[in-house]
Amino acid sequence: MLWRMSASLPSAVTLCPSPCVRLCTLDEADVCVGCGRTLADITAWSKMPDADKAACVARARERLQAMGRPLPPYPTSPTLPRR
């Protein structure tokens, strides 16, 4: 039996992969020192539209730079801003 992909894919399909780098440690401000996202960003990630995810990753990069942390190799996506 052949299966065809339906035009009505679940909304969980996304162009923006999670920026998690598996260094999940929150600082005193609830910011992950691995990816730079806040706890609120992390918990909301799966329900964010792709545009919000791209903005979230941009803010996370800025947080990591302000903390003096190295930027991780975030997963690439056509919707994520490049710097």
C-alpha positions as CSV (number, residue, x, y, z in Angstrom):
1,M,0.0,0.0,0.0
2,L,1.3,3.5,-0.9
3,W,0.8,6.4,1.4
4,R,0.5,9.9,0.1
5,M,1.3,13.0,2.1
6,S,-1.9,14.9,2.7
7,A,-2.2,18.6,1.9
8,S,-3.4,19.0,5.5
9,L,-0.2,18.4,7.4
10,P,-0.4,18.9,11.2
11,S,0.5,22.4,12.4
12,A,3.5,20.9,14.3
13,V,5.4,20.8,11.1
14,T,7.7,23.7,11.2
15,L,10.6,25.3,9.2
16,C,12.3,26.4,12.4
17,P,14.0,23.6,14.3
18,S,14.6,24.1,18.0
19,P,17.8,26.0,18.9
20,C,18.4,23.7,21.9
21,V,22.0,22.6,22.1
22,R,21.5,20.1,25.0
23,L,23.3,22.3,27.5
24,C,20.1,23.0,29.4
25,T,21.1,25.1,32.5
26,L,19.1,28.2,33.6
27,D,20.9,31.1,35.2
28,E,19.4,33.2,38.0
29,A,17.3,35.2,35.4
30,D,15.8,31.9,33.9
31,V,17.9,32.2,30.8
32,C,19.4,29.0,29.3
33,V,23.2,29.3,29.2
34,G,23.3,26.9,26.3
35,C,20.9,28.4,23.8
36,G,20.1,31.8,25.3
37,R,16.3,31.4,25.4
38,T,14.3,32.3,28.5
39,L,12.3,29.7,30.3
40,A,9.1,31.3,28.9
41,D,10.6,31.0,25.3
42,I,11.5,27.3,25.9
43,T,8.0,26.4,27.2
44,A,6.2,28.3,24.4
45,W,8.5,27.1,21.6
46,S,6.3,24.3,20.2
47,K,3.3,26.6,19.8
48,M,5.1,29.6,18.3
49,P,4.6,30.5,14.6
50,D,7.9,30.4,12.6
51,A,8.3,34.2,12.5
52,D,8.1,34.3,16.3
53,K,10.7,31.4,16.5
54,A,13.1,33.3,14.3
55,A,12.7,36.4,16.5
56,C,13.2,34.3,19.6
57,V,16.5,32.9,18.2
58,A,17.7,36.4,17.4
59,R,16.9,37.6,21.0
60,A,18.6,34.4,22.3
61,R,21.8,35.2,20.3
62,E,21.8,38.7,21.8
63,R,21.4,37.4,25.3
64,L,24.3,35.0,24.9
65,Q,26.6,37.7,23.5
66,A,25.6,40.0,26.4
67,M,26.5,37.1,28.8
68,G,29.8,36.6,27.1
69,R,28.8,33.1,26.2
70,P,29.9,31.5,22.9
71,L,27.2,31.3,20.2
72,P,26.2,27.7,19.6
73,P,25.8,26.2,16.1
74,Y,22.1,26.8,15.9
75,P,20.2,24.6,13.4
76,T,19.9,26.3,10.1
77,S,16.6,27.3,8.6
78,P,15.6,29.5,5.7
79,T,13.6,31.7,8.1
80,L,16.3,32.3,10.7
81,P,18.2,35.6,10.5
82,R,21.9,35.2,9.7
83,R,24.6,37.3,11.3
